[in-house]
Amino acid sequence: MHRCSKEPALADYRPRSRLRLPAHEVPRARFPAIDAHNHLGRWLHPDGDWAARELSGSRNDMDWAAPSVPELLRTMDECGVEAVVNLDGGWGAELRANLDRYDRAHPGRFHTFCQLDWSLLREPDGVPRLLRGLADSVAEGARGLKVWKTLGLHVRDGAGDLMLPDDECLADLWDAAGALGIPVLIHVADPSAFFDPADERNERLEILRAHPDWSYADSGFPRHERLLAALDTVLGRHPGTVFVGAHVASCADDLGLVDRMLDEHPNLRVDIGARIADLGRQPRAARRLLLRHPDRVLFGTDHFPPNRTEYARYFRFLETDDEQFPYSDDDPPGFGRWDISALDLPDEVLRAVYRDNALTLLTPKEKLS
């Protein structure tokens, strides 16, 4: 028997699958699509520039050089993406800049959501100011409100206490969003393994080592279960407001809980942005969830800037019955060392997930009759 002259270190292990399976490339969505979770602004970019810039640094679709807005529109057209929801609107002048650059310059192709200045919660009149800011943002043209995980993990009040989404002082804010007729896309937590010790038992160890600030194992942070309970409480207290639970309600590794929340809260929707890695390792459970709630799930990628390669991967996941293919081009893949299998959704579910469910939320109520 042949023996290796030198045993490779486990950290260098990169197994190559020898499975031979059908593979279907899907460069264009079968039906018109709305990417309901993406970032086109300046908020998440370390250089402070736009996700879609005035001039492209490169035409290589696989690198991180930001495309120009016309290039982005061409990508959308080629992939069958009718519109993109931009979650980076912020407030005030930043919101106006996003609306001018995307929504007003290209009507119908972009829908920008606002955010809130949570630092105001440290002030005695913080909540009323947040309410006025939300109303002003919607009057300016914001199509929804984006709430990031900082609320629950980092935001503190004037006394220094951590603020969670179910804090009673925020009740008027959630009700106001409902009264204004806008959805609230809320991201309450990261994968549950991010809250576990970053040790040899953690399935996300490699990405936590690469990004140690993504770990919430410290006891100073609420547990994953507490954050999900906060979302559950908010949904029950504010039935007149539609909430979109980002990243499969921040619970893609417990679809039974997601199913229960969808059953109990008619005002909950979920998007699949940045979670096909989790959905695709449990394809039967994921398919059952979408078939049970076809009108409650939104297509979204959370891949910015959007590109053809990533869109094609999502289309393949939703449309084909392919098995065991990579969810990422990274080696090793960032969110776990596994491949995914596709869902092979029926056409009526694809139409709803790709476009109809998002369009219902993005259309002003008075135009729905």
Buried (B, 14 or more C-beta within 10 A) or exposed (E): EEEEEEEEEEEEEEEEEEEEEEEEEBEBBBBBBBBBBBBBBBBEBEEEEBBBBEEBEEEEBEEEEBBBBEBBBEBBEEBBBBBBBBBBBBBBEBBBBBBEBBBEEBEEBBBBBBBBEBEBBBEEEBBEBBBEBBEBBBEBBBBBBBBBBEBBBEBEBEEEEBBBBBBEEBBEBBBBBBEBBBBBBBBBBBBBBBBBEBEEEBBBBBBBEEEEEBBBBEEEBBBBBBBBBBBBBBBEEBEEBBBBBBBBBBBBBBBEBBBEBBEEBEBBBBBBBBBBBBBBBBBEBBBBBBEEBBEBBBBBBBBBBBBBEBBBBBBBBBBBEBBBBBBBEEEBBBBBEBBBBBBBBEEEBBBBBBBBBBBBBBEEEEEEE
